[in-house]
């Protein structure tokens, strides 16, 4: 059993990895699913960090970006009685070297 975030970056709180694929189904004449195929596999990685005084939230989402490891979401979260946090989400495609890790 592991405790904490492995290989964590400075002020990192959490990391979530979600693997998914699109699914296409073949239906019979009654509309019942009888077979399926997955395609478009990808991994979504979300990392949450505390914002320190020396850090400034920066929007890492860039329109028109391309490649196999794309930032898809940046969120800044400020609430009473807690430190400011930010989350960065990335979509990683199977051809990227970090896909399996």
GROMACS elastic network, one bead per residue, 0.5 to 0.9 nm:
[ bonds ]
;  ai    aj funct       b0    kb
    2     5     6  0.83573   500
    2     6     6  0.82456   500
    3     6     6  0.81858   500
    4     8     6  0.82658   500
    4    13     6  0.82005   500
    4    14     6  0.78771   500
    5     8     6  0.52878   500
    5     9     6  0.87039   500
    5    12     6  0.75878   500
    5    13     6  0.72678   500
    5    14     6  0.61189   500
    5    15     6  0.67547   500
    6     9     6  0.89857   500
    6    15     6  0.88021   500
    8    11     6  0.80549   500
    8    12     6  0.59523   500
    8    13     6  0.82859   500
    8    14     6  0.83981   500
    8    15     6  0.86007   500
    9    12     6  0.54376   500
    9    13     6  0.89877   500
    9    49     6  0.85235   500
   10    49     6  0.78917   500
   10    50     6  0.87143   500
   11    48     6  0.86263   500
   11    49     6  0.53847   500
   11    50     6  0.53258   500
   11    51     6  0.74543   500
   11    52     6  0.79396   500
   12    15     6  0.80373   500
   12    47     6  0.72746   500
   12    48     6  0.59154   500
   12    50     6  0.64775   500
   13    47     6  0.75816   500
   13    48     6  0.53869   500
   13    49     6  0.52252   500
   13    50     6  0.68875   500
   13    85     6  0.89047   500
   14    46     6  0.80401   500
   14    47     6  0.56484   500
   14    48     6  0.51789   500
   14    49     6  0.72327   500
   15    45     6  0.69737   500
   15    46     6  0.56071   500
   15    48     6  0.64824   500
   16    44     6  0.79390   500
   16    45     6  0.56326   500
   16    46     6  0.51408   500
   16    47     6  0.64998   500
   16    48     6  0.88435   500
   17    43     6  0.67155   500
   17    44     6  0.57269   500
   17    46     6  0.66586   500
   17    47     6  0.89093   500
   18    42     6  0.84022   500
   18    43     6  0.55484   500
   18    44     6  0.50756   500
   18    45     6  0.65183   500
   18    46     6  0.86396   500
   19    41     6  0.74079   500
   19    42     6  0.59027   500
   19    44     6  0.63751   500
   19    45     6  0.88215   500
   20    40     6  0.82559   500
   20    41     6  0.56961   500
   20    42     6  0.55909   500
   20    43     6  0.62995   500
   20    44     6  0.80018   500
   21    38     6  0.59375   500
   21    39     6  0.56934   500
   21    40     6  0.53232   500
   21    42     6  0.62257   500
   21    43     6  0.87064   500
   22    37     6  0.83699   500
   22    38     6  0.55818   500
   22    39     6  0.53178   500
   22    40     6  0.56387   500
   22    41     6  0.68317   500
   23    36     6  0.67042   500
   23    37     6  0.56360   500
   23    39     6  0.63126   500
   23    40     6  0.84458   500
   24    35     6  0.85700   500
   24    36     6  0.55854   500
   24    37     6  0.52773   500
   24    38     6  0.63922   500
   24    39     6  0.79500   500
   25    33     6  0.61682   500
   25    34     6  0.73459   500
   25    35     6  0.57148   500
   25    37     6  0.64160   500
   25    38     6  0.88510   500
   26    31     6  0.88501   500
   26    32     6  0.83342   500
   26    33     6  0.58504   500
   26    34     6  0.58772   500
   26    35     6  0.51523   500
   26    36     6  0.60108   500
   26    37     6  0.84430   500
   27    30     6  0.75294   500
   27    31     6  0.51827   500
   27    32     6  0.52333   500
   27    34     6  0.56054   500
   27    35     6  0.72164   500
   27    36     6  0.89825   500
   28    31     6  0.53133   500
   28    32     6  0.55130   500
   28    33     6  0.65895   500
   28    34     6  0.63740   500
   29    32     6  0.74950   500
   30    33     6  0.89812   500
   31    34     6  0.89075   500
   33    36     6  0.76704   500
   38    41     6  0.76124   500
   40    93     6  0.84429   500
   40    94     6  0.89655   500
   41    93     6  0.69265   500
   41    94     6  0.67779   500
   42    91     6  0.66597   500
   42    92     6  0.57609   500
   42    94     6  0.61750   500
   42    99     6  0.80102   500
   43    90     6  0.81084   500
   43    91     6  0.57137   500
   43    93     6  0.63908   500
   43    94     6  0.77529   500
   43    99     6  0.66975   500
   43   100     6  0.87833   500
   44    89     6  0.68047   500
   44    90     6  0.56065   500
   44    92     6  0.62048   500
   44    93     6  0.88866   500
   45    88     6  0.80738   500
   45    89     6  0.54546   500
   45    90     6  0.51912   500
   45    91     6  0.65110   500
   45    92     6  0.75481   500
   46    73     6  0.87268   500
   46    87     6  0.65999   500
   46    88     6  0.55853   500
   46    90     6  0.64610   500
   47    86     6  0.83204   500
   47    87     6  0.54765   500
   47    88     6  0.54337   500
   47    89     6  0.64876   500
   47    90     6  0.87979   500
   48    85     6  0.68431   500
   48    86     6  0.56912   500
   48    88     6  0.66443   500
   48    89     6  0.88793   500
   49    84     6  0.86286   500
   49    85     6  0.54755   500
   49    86     6  0.54225   500
   49    87     6  0.63490   500
   49    88     6  0.86060   500
   50    55     6  0.89953   500
   50    83     6  0.65844   500
   50    84     6  0.59586   500
   50    86     6  0.65152   500
   50    87     6  0.89982   500
   51    54     6  0.80232   500
   51    55     6  0.57241   500
   51    56     6  0.70399   500
   51    57     6  0.72436   500
   51    83     6  0.72318   500
   51    84     6  0.54322   500
   51    85     6  0.52903   500
   51    86     6  0.67705   500
   52    55     6  0.50972   500
   52    56     6  0.77681   500
   52    83     6  0.84703   500
   52    84     6  0.79502   500
   52    85     6  0.88499   500
   53    56     6  0.75841   500
   55    58     6  0.88539   500
   57    75     6  0.88403   500
   57    76     6  0.69635   500
   57    85     6  0.87717   500
   57    86     6  0.70833   500
   58    61     6  0.89818   500
   58    74     6  0.82001   500
   58    76     6  0.89315   500
   59    62     6  0.81262   500
   59    73     6  0.84937   500
   59    74     6  0.59130   500
   59    75     6  0.80050   500
   59    76     6  0.89210   500
   59    88     6  0.88278   500
   60    71     6  0.66179   500
   60    72     6  0.85055   500
   60    73     6  0.78536   500
   60    74     6  0.64703   500
   60    88     6  0.78186   500
   61    65     6  0.83649   500
   61    70     6  0.83473   500
   61    71     6  0.55444   500
   61    72     6  0.60840   500
   61    73     6  0.62449   500
   61    74     6  0.65937   500
   61    88     6  0.89300   500
   62    65     6  0.57779   500
   62    70     6  0.89071   500
   62    71     6  0.75873   500
   62    72     6  0.84542   500
   65    70     6  0.70400   500
   65    71     6  0.84572   500
   66    69     6  0.81079   500
   66    70     6  0.69292   500
   67    70     6  0.65841   500
   67    92     6  0.89703   500
   67    93     6  0.85607   500
   67    96     6  0.86874   500
   68    91     6  0.77297   500
   68    92     6  0.56697   500
   68    93     6  0.50293   500
   68    94     6  0.76997   500
   68    95     6  0.66224   500
   68    96     6  0.54500   500
   69    90     6  0.65768   500
   69    91     6  0.57724   500
   69    93     6  0.64808   500
   69    96     6  0.66891   500
   69    98     6  0.85342   500
   69    99     6  0.88555   500
   70    89     6  0.85123   500
   70    90     6  0.52945   500
   70    91     6  0.52718   500
   70    92     6  0.65173   500
   70    93     6  0.87293   500
   71    74     6  0.77503   500
   71    88     6  0.71354   500
   71    89     6  0.58607   500
   71    91     6  0.64654   500
   71    92     6  0.88523   500
   72    88     6  0.78682   500
   72    89     6  0.56861   500
   72    90     6  0.52649   500
   72    91     6  0.65187   500
   73    87     6  0.78621   500
   73    88     6  0.58247   500
   73    90     6  0.69516   500
   74    86     6  0.71626   500
   74    87     6  0.56383   500
   74    89     6  0.63953   500
   75    85     6  0.83075   500
   75    86     6  0.53898   500
   75    87     6  0.50777   500
   75    88     6  0.66110   500
   75    89     6  0.86795   500
   76    84     6  0.74654   500
   76    85     6  0.59359   500
   76    87     6  0.65626   500
   77    83     6  0.88113   500
   77    84     6  0.58363   500
   77    85     6  0.51500   500
   77    86     6  0.58424   500
   77    87     6  0.81343   500
   78    82     6  0.76288   500
   78    83     6  0.70614   500
   78    85     6  0.65741   500
   78    86     6  0.86693   500
   79    82     6  0.59795   500
   79    83     6  0.74006   500
   79    84     6  0.69794   500
   80    83     6  0.80777   500
   82    85     6  0.87255   500
   92    95     6  0.83150   500
   92    96     6  0.65496   500
   92    98     6  0.75588   500
   92    99     6  0.60639   500
   93    96     6  0.57250   500
   93    98     6  0.88711   500
   93    99     6  0.65046   500
   94    97     6  0.78899   500
   94    98     6  0.84515   500
   94    99     6  0.54816   500
   94   100     6  0.78128   500
   95    98     6  0.86466   500
   95    99     6  0.72001   500
   96    99     6  0.54740   500
   96   100     6  0.85932   500
   97   100     6  0.73441   500
   97   101     6  0.82557   500
   98   101     6  0.54005   500
